[in-house]
Amino acid sequence: MSNLLEQVGGAPVVDRTVAEFYQSIGRHLSSFESCDHHKQEVRQSRFLNTALGSEPGPVRADRARFLARGLNRPLFEALLEFLQPRLVELGVPRQLSSDLVEAAEDLYGTCETGLSLAS
């Protein structure tokens, strides 16, 4: 059976949907914020592709932890809220889009431990 990433149409679909999210919020951002959001867009795409891909467990977990360190939590949560209904609009079955968001949330939740910087 294919992994969630393949079932949704692969990395191009995820990357395009993340880009759509940032385009939709872009008009509300200052030029300073836009620069940071471009970094978030790239990192979020990579995180989602990792979360939904088929890398072996330890490799996937290590890569996800690395990527999660640079994610802005409120933006990531907003992206997931955008992602599920947008995928349904693109023809992805509702259950599959829900599974995708749940997998990303679960992986992000396991990455949160130890994400704070040392003081």
trRosetta pair geometry for C-beta under 8 A, 3 or more apart (Angstrom, degrees):
i j d omega theta_ij theta_ji phi_ij phi_ji
2 6 3.7 -100 173 88 124 134
2 7 5.5 156 96 -54 111 78
3 6 5.3 95 55 12 68 100
3 7 7.1 -130 103 -6 35 94
3 52 6.4 132 141 157 106 65
3 53 5.9 62 115 -168 156 26
3 54 4.1 -147 -45 -61 145 98
4 7 5.5 -59 -144 38 34 114
4 8 6.2 25 161 -16 68 109
4 52 4.1 -102 87 -154 107 93
4 96 7.4 162 -142 -169 84 86
4 99 6.3 -150 -115 117 123 106
4 100 5.2 157 177 -100 128 79
4 103 5.8 -168 -6 25 168 163
5 8 6.3 -63 -149 37 26 103
5 10 6.2 50 154 -123 86 35
5 11 6.6 12 -174 -58 119 63
5 14 6.9 -44 -136 -29 87 137
5 49 6.2 68 -120 -147 135 60
5 52 3.8 127 -60 119 83 105
5 53 4.9 8 -8 -82 150 55
5 54 7.4 -121 33 -22 116 79
6 9 7.9 117 -175 -13 29 6
6 10 6.2 25 -112 -75 46 71
6 54 7.9 1 -13 -27 114 119
7 96 5.8 -135 136 -154 124 130
8 13 5.5 -156 132 91 90 142
8 14 6.8 72 104 -58 134 89
8 52 7.0 -30 17 179 131 152
8 87 6.5 -47 -147 -145 113 129
8 92 5.6 8 -133 -116 77 138
8 96 6.6 173 -81 148 81 117
8 97 7.5 103 -113 -92 112 65
8 100 5.9 59 -66 -90 140 147
9 12 6.9 -82 133 70 97 86
9 13 3.5 81 84 -31 118 147
9 90 7.9 -83 -4 137 152 131
9 92 7.5 -102 -13 -79 109 109
10 13 5.9 108 62 9 57 97
10 14 7.5 -116 120 3 37 95
11 14 5.6 -60 -146 42 39 110
11 15 5.7 37 159 -20 74 110
11 45 7.8 75 -166 173 88 100
11 49 4.9 29 -113 -118 97 126
12 15 5.7 -55 -139 41 29 110
12 16 6.0 29 161 -20 65 110
13 16 5.9 -55 -143 38 26 110
13 17 6.3 24 157 -18 62 110
13 87 7.8 74 158 -119 117 92
13 90 7.1 142 -155 144 112 158
14 17 5.9 -60 -148 37 27 109
14 18 6.4 27 156 -17 65 107
14 45 6.2 132 127 -148 97 76
14 48 5.1 -171 -171 112 130 125
14 49 5.6 165 86 -72 153 80
14 52 7.0 -175 -80 38 147 146
15 18 5.9 -55 -148 37 29 110
15 19 6.3 31 153 -19 64 107
15 45 4.8 52 -109 -148 71 132
15 49 7.6 13 -55 -58 87 122
16 19 5.6 -55 -149 37 31 114
16 20 6.4 37 151 -23 64 103
17 20 5.5 -46 -148 31 34 115
17 21 6.7 41 150 -23 62 99
17 82 7.9 163 167 122 94 100
17 83 6.0 83 145 -125 131 78
17 86 5.5 140 -148 114 110 134
17 87 6.7 1 -113 -70 156 79
17 90 7.5 -85 -85 -26 115 151
18 21 5.6 -48 -156 28 35 116
18 22 6.8 27 151 -11 65 104
18 41 5.8 138 145 -159 107 77
18 44 5.5 170 -144 101 133 110
18 45 4.6 -148 48 -77 162 88
18 48 6.8 -172 -62 20 128 145
18 79 6.6 14 -125 -153 79 126
18 83 7.8 2 -78 -91 65 107
19 22 5.9 -59 -151 41 34 106
19 23 6.3 37 151 -21 67 105
19 41 6.5 71 -95 -169 56 128
19 45 7.8 24 -42 -74 77 130
20 23 5.6 -53 -145 36 32 113
20 24 6.3 32 155 -21 65 106
20 82 7.9 -171 100 155 95 127
20 86 6.7 159 92 -157 140 150
21 24 5.9 -59 -153 34 28 110
21 25 6.7 5 158 0 64 107
21 41 7.9 174 74 -116 98 93
21 78 7.6 139 -174 122 123 91
21 79 5.3 64 171 -123 167 79
21 82 4.7 121 -111 102 109 157
21 83 7.3 -28 -64 -63 135 74
21 86 7.7 -112 -66 -23 89 163
22 25 6.1 -62 -141 47 34 96
22 26 5.9 60 153 -55 66 99
22 37 5.8 151 -141 153 112 113
22 38 7.6 104 -175 -93 153 47
22 40 7.7 156 -97 85 122 98
22 41 4.6 -21 -49 -91 155 125
23 26 5.4 -35 -143 2 30 126
24 27 8.0 -57 176 15 28 97
24 82 7.4 171 57 -138 145 143
25 28 5.5 -63 -174 40 64 113
25 29 6.6 65 135 -34 83 108
25 37 7.5 -145 95 -153 115 152
25 78 7.7 59 -67 137 150 141
26 29 5.6 -62 -152 25 40 116
26 34 6.5 57 -145 -115 86 104
26 37 7.4 -178 -100 102 74 151
29 33 4.0 -134 -163 93 100 119
29 34 4.8 132 118 -64 130 76
29 37 6.1 -68 -123 -6 164 148
30 33 4.8 94 50 10 75 102
30 34 6.9 -130 95 -11 39 88
31 34 5.4 -48 -146 29 34 119
31 35 7.0 42 155 -25 62 97
32 35 6.1 -51 -162 24 32 111
32 36 7.2 21 149 -7 62 105
33 36 5.8 -60 -156 42 40 108
33 37 5.9 37 150 -22 72 111
34 37 5.5 -57 -142 39 32 112
34 38 6.6 41 156 -28 65 96
35 38 6.0 -48 -158 21 30 111
35 39 7.4 26 147 -12 59 101
36 39 5.8 -54 -161 34 40 112
36 40 6.5 39 144 -19 69 105
36 72 7.9 70 150 -44 112 140
37 40 5.1 -49 -145 38 42 116
37 41 6.2 52 151 -28 68 98
37 75 7.4 -166 -123 -134 86 150
38 41 5.5 -46 -149 28 33 116
38 42 6.7 30 154 -15 63 103
39 42 6.0 -56 -153 37 32 108
39 43 6.2 24 154 -13 67 112
39 70 7.2 -97 150 165 108 125
40 43 5.8 -61 -142 44 30 107
40 44 5.8 30 160 -21 68 110
40 70 7.8 -158 -102 138 59 91
40 71 7.0 93 -140 -135 85 56
40 72 5.5 -33 -113 14 133 110
40 75 5.4 -10 179 118 149 156
41 44 6.0 -57 -141 37 23 108
41 45 6.4 25 157 -19 60 107
42 45 5.9 -56 -152 34 27 111
42 46 6.5 23 154 -15 63 108
43 46 5.7 -57 -149 39 32 111
43 47 6.2 34 153 -22 67 106
43 67 5.8 163 -169 -164 86 87
43 70 4.9 -117 -135 96 159 118
43 71 6.0 -159 124 -79 124 73
44 47 5.5 -50 -143 36 33 112
44 48 6.3 30 158 -16 66 105
44 71 6.5 101 -83 -119 78 105
44 75 7.4 -109 -66 124 140 105
44 76 6.2 -172 -113 -107 112 80
44 79 5.7 -151 -172 -101 149 178
45 48 6.0 -57 -147 38 28 106
45 49 6.2 25 156 -16 64 109
46 49 5.8 -57 -145 39 29 110
46 50 6.3 30 154 -19 64 107
46 67 5.4 -151 105 -124 108 138
47 50 5.7 -59 -151 38 30 111
47 51 6.1 30 153 -22 67 108
47 64 6.5 85 -145 -136 80 71
47 67 4.3 179 -83 131 87 135
47 68 6.4 104 -122 -71 130 64
47 71 6.4 14 -43 -69 161 132
47 76 7.8 -30 81 -126 155 121
47 104 7.4 87 130 -149 97 100
47 107 8.0 170 176 106 91 124
47 108 7.4 53 169 -84 132 97
48 51 5.5 -52 -141 36 32 113
48 52 6.1 10 165 -3 66 113
48 83 7.9 -167 -120 -121 146 154
48 104 5.6 -12 -117 -109 76 130
49 52 6.4 -67 -140 48 25 97
49 53 5.8 37 159 -40 63 113
50 53 5.8 -52 -137 22 25 117
50 55 6.9 -26 -151 17 73 133
50 60 6.1 153 175 -149 89 75
50 63 5.1 -149 -139 112 141 119
50 64 5.2 -177 122 -77 132 79
50 67 6.3 162 20 12 151 153
50 107 7.8 -177 108 154 93 156
51 60 7.8 112 -103 -175 31 109
51 64 6.3 91 -76 -110 75 123
51 103 5.6 141 157 128 102 94
51 104 4.5 89 125 -104 162 66
51 107 4.4 -164 -123 39 102 155
51 108 7.5 -21 -94 -39 140 79
52 100 6.0 8 -103 -141 126 88
52 103 6.2 102 -92 101 69 139
52 104 7.1 -21 -49 -65 92 91
53 60 7.1 -168 76 -112 95 111
55 59 4.6 -110 163 94 117 113
55 60 4.2 154 82 -67 106 88
55 63 6.9 28 85 22 166 141
56 59 4.9 74 63 18 84 109
56 60 6.6 -162 86 -11 35 95
57 60 5.7 -64 -141 38 22 111
57 61 6.1 18 165 -17 64 110
58 61 5.8 -55 -142 38 29 110
58 62 6.3 27 160 -17 64 108
59 62 6.0 -58 -147 38 27 108
59 63 6.2 23 157 -14 64 111
60 63 6.0 -61 -145 40 25 107
60 64 6.0 25 157 -20 64 112
60 107 7.8 -82 151 -134 105 131
61 64 5.7 -56 -142 38 27 112
61 65 6.3 30 157 -21 63 105
61 107 7.9 -144 -109 -149 62 94
61 110 7.1 -65 -136 119 100 132
61 111 8.0 -175 -162 -81 68 86
62 65 5.8 -52 -148 33 29 111
62 66 6.6 30 153 -18 62 105
63 66 5.7 -55 -153 35 33 113
63 67 6.3 25 154 -13 67 109
64 67 5.8 -58 -145 42 31 107
64 68 5.9 35 157 -26 67 110
64 107 5.2 -93 -160 168 155 115
64 108 7.7 -124 177 -81 113 46
64 110 7.7 44 110 79 136 103
64 111 5.4 -123 132 -74 95 131
65 68 5.7 -53 -140 34 27 114
65 69 7.0 42 157 -34 58 95
65 111 4.8 -173 -103 -133 59 95
65 114 7.9 6 -157 80 119 114
66 69 6.3 -49 -167 11 30 114
67 70 6.6 -71 -170 38 42 98
67 71 7.0 48 142 -38 72 106
68 71 5.3 -48 -150 14 46 120
68 108 5.9 157 -117 -134 123 69
68 111 3.7 102 24 139 170 147
68 112 7.2 -105 160 -68 139 48
68 115 6.3 -84 123 -104 104 130
69 111 8.0 -116 -45 166 60 115
69 115 5.7 -168 -108 -142 65 89
71 75 7.4 -145 -178 71 77 100
71 76 4.9 38 172 -57 123 133
71 108 7.4 -72 74 -134 161 115
72 75 4.0 50 86 20 110 116
72 76 6.5 168 80 -18 54 86
73 76 5.6 -57 -144 36 29 112
73 77 6.3 28 160 -17 65 106
74 77 5.8 -54 -146 38 32 110
74 78 6.3 33 154 -19 65 106
75 78 5.5 -54 -146 38 33 112
75 79 6.3 39 152 -24 65 103
76 79 5.6 -50 -149 32 32 115
76 80 6.6 31 153 -18 63 102
76 108 6.7 157 152 -133 145 155
77 80 5.8 -52 -150 34 33 110
77 81 6.6 35 151 -19 64 103
78 81 5.6 -53 -151 35 34 113
78 82 6.4 32 151 -16 65 107
79 82 5.6 -60 -151 40 33 110
79 83 5.9 40 152 -34 68 109
80 83 5.3 -46 -137 28 33 120
80 84 6.9 35 169 -23 63 98
80 101 5.1 112 -165 -147 99 102
80 104 6.3 -169 -105 93 115 130
80 105 6.4 80 -141 -66 161 96
81 84 7.1 -52 -154 23 24 104
82 85 7.3 -83 -168 48 31 92
82 86 5.7 21 156 -19 71 126
83 86 5.8 -71 -143 41 24 110
83 87 6.1 23 165 -21 67 108
83 97 7.4 -177 134 -169 79 99
83 100 7.4 -121 141 109 122 117
83 101 6.0 155 89 -89 117 102
83 104 8.0 15 82 34 163 158
84 87 6.2 -57 -151 31 24 108
84 88 6.9 24 153 -17 60 105
84 97 4.9 121 -150 146 64 109
84 98 6.2 54 -141 -85 121 53
84 100 7.5 170 -100 70 73 100
84 101 4.7 -24 -72 -42 107 146
85 88 5.4 -52 -152 35 40 115
85 89 6.5 46 149 -22 68 101
85 97 7.7 129 -62 144 18 151
86 89 5.5 -49 -153 33 36 115
86 90 6.5 32 149 -16 65 106
87 90 5.5 -57 -150 40 36 111
87 92 4.0 -34 161 45 95 137
87 96 7.7 -122 140 100 132 91
87 97 3.9 165 86 -114 128 120
87 100 6.9 82 -27 52 177 149
88 91 7.9 114 -179 -18 29 8
88 92 6.1 -83 -82 67 35 79
88 93 7.8 -8 -116 162 74 12
88 94 5.4 31 -108 -91 119 70
88 97 5.3 -95 -53 9 79 162
92 96 5.3 -116 171 86 95 118
92 97 4.8 111 109 -60 119 101
92 100 7.8 -12 158 -5 148 144
93 96 4.4 84 66 9 91 107
93 97 7.0 -167 89 -7 44 85
94 97 5.9 -58 -146 39 30 107
94 98 6.3 30 155 -19 65 107
95 98 5.6 -55 -148 38 31 112
95 99 6.3 35 152 -22 65 105
96 99 5.5 -51 -146 35 32 114
96 100 6.4 38 152 -24 63 104
97 100 5.5 -48 -149 31 33 117
97 101 6.6 31 154 -15 64 103
98 101 5.9 -55 -149 38 32 107
98 102 6.1 32 154 -18 66 110
99 102 5.7 -57 -145 40 29 113
99 103 6.2 33 155 -22 65 106
100 103 5.9 -54 -150 33 27 111
100 104 6.6 23 153 -14 62 107
101 104 5.8 -56 -150 38 32 110
101 105 6.2 32 153 -19 67 107
102 105 5.7 -54 -144 38 31 111
102 106 6.1 32 157 -21 65 107
103 106 5.8 -54 -144 36 28 112
103 107 6.4 24 158 -15 63 107
104 107 6.0 -57 -146 39 28 107
104 108 6.2 28 156 -18 64 110
105 108 5.7 -58 -146 39 28 111
105 109 6.2 34 154 -24 64 107
106 109 5.6 -54 -150 33 29 115
106 110 6.8 24 154 -15 63 103
107 110 5.9 -55 -152 35 34 108
107 111 6.5 32 150 -20 65 109
108 111 5.5 -61 -152 36 34 114
108 112 6.8 52 151 -44 65 93
109 112 5.9 -35 -154 1 34 117
110 113 7.2 -40 -179 12 42 105
111 115 6.6 63 140 -65 78 121
112 115 5.4 -69 -154 1 41 129
